[in-house]
Amino acid sequence: MITINSHIHTSFSKDAKSSLQEVIAAAKKAGLKIITITDHFPLPEGFKPEAGDSYMAREQLNSYIKLVLSEKEKNKGIDIR
């Protein structure tokens, strides 16, 4: 049985529709023990996204990090990376 998913995007990446909480709930339901969130971080200063790019907005980064850390604390039964 597979108990790890090492490449998951959330709605922060714009190329996925599920929130982090939905991803965690689905992972638990599937019996996963480890999940790795691989959202696309904002582009560095000076880079301009092209149409269709799925990077999160720079303004979202701090709230994203806080959310991931909060969900890791709340969900001790699954290793969120």
NORLINLIN-V891215 format. One record per pair of residues at least 4 apart in sequence whose C-alpha atoms are under 8 Angstrom apart, sorted by sequence separation. I is the first residue (numbers start at 1). J is the second residue. D is the distance in whole Angstrom. If there is no record, write none. Layout:
# NORLINLIN-V891215
i | j | d
I | J | D
I | J | D
This chain:
# NORLINLIN-V891215
i | j | d
9 | 13 | 6
10 | 14 | 8
11 | 15 | 7
12 | 16 | 8
18 | 22 | 6
19 | 23 | 6
20 | 24 | 6
21 | 25 | 6
22 | 26 | 6
23 | 27 | 6
24 | 28 | 6
25 | 29 | 6
26 | 30 | 6
27 | 31 | 6
28 | 32 | 6
43 | 47 | 6
49 | 53 | 6
56 | 60 | 7
57 | 61 | 7
60 | 64 | 6
61 | 65 | 6
62 | 66 | 6
63 | 67 | 6
64 | 68 | 6
65 | 69 | 6
66 | 70 | 6
67 | 71 | 6
68 | 72 | 6
69 | 73 | 6
70 | 74 | 6
71 | 75 | 6
72 | 76 | 7
10 | 15 | 8
11 | 16 | 5
18 | 23 | 6
27 | 32 | 5
28 | 33 | 8
43 | 48 | 7
56 | 61 | 7
9 | 15 | 7
10 | 16 | 5
11 | 17 | 5
27 | 33 | 8
43 | 49 | 7
49 | 55 | 8
9 | 16 | 6
10 | 17 | 6
11 | 18 | 5
12 | 19 | 8
72 | 79 | 7
10 | 18 | 5
11 | 19 | 5
27 | 35 | 7
72 | 80 | 6
10 | 19 | 5
11 | 20 | 8
10 | 20 | 6
43 | 55 | 7
10 | 23 | 7
42 | 55 | 5
40 | 54 | 7
41 | 55 | 6
42 | 56 | 5
40 | 55 | 5
41 | 56 | 6
42 | 57 | 6
43 | 58 | 8
39 | 55 | 8
40 | 56 | 6
41 | 57 | 8
42 | 58 | 5
39 | 56 | 8
41 | 58 | 8
42 | 61 | 7
41 | 61 | 7
13 | 39 | 5
5 | 32 | 7
8 | 35 | 7
10 | 37 | 8
12 | 39 | 7
13 | 40 | 5
3 | 31 | 6
4 | 32 | 5
6 | 34 | 8
7 | 35 | 8
8 | 36 | 6
9 | 37 | 6
12 | 40 | 8
13 | 41 | 8
3 | 32 | 4
4 | 33 | 6
5 | 34 | 6
6 | 35 | 6
7 | 36 | 6
8 | 37 | 5
9 | 38 | 5
10 | 39 | 6
2 | 32 | 7
3 | 33 | 5
4 | 34 | 5
5 | 35 | 5
6 | 36 | 5
7 | 37 | 6
8 | 38 | 5
9 | 39 | 5
3 | 34 | 7
4 | 35 | 6
5 | 36 | 6
6 | 37 | 7
7 | 38 | 6
8 | 39 | 7
9 | 40 | 8
6 | 38 | 8
15 | 54 | 6
14 | 54 | 5
13 | 54 | 5
14 | 55 | 7
13 | 55 | 5
14 | 56 | 7
12 | 55 | 8
13 | 56 | 5
35 | 78 | 8
37 | 80 | 7
12 | 56 | 6
33 | 77 | 8
34 | 78 | 6
35 | 79 | 6
36 | 80 | 6
37 | 81 | 6
33 | 78 | 5
34 | 79 | 5
35 | 80 | 5
36 | 81 | 5
32 | 78 | 7
33 | 79 | 6
34 | 80 | 6
35 | 81 | 6
34 | 81 | 7
20 | 68 | 8
21 | 71 | 8
28 | 78 | 7
12 | 64 | 8
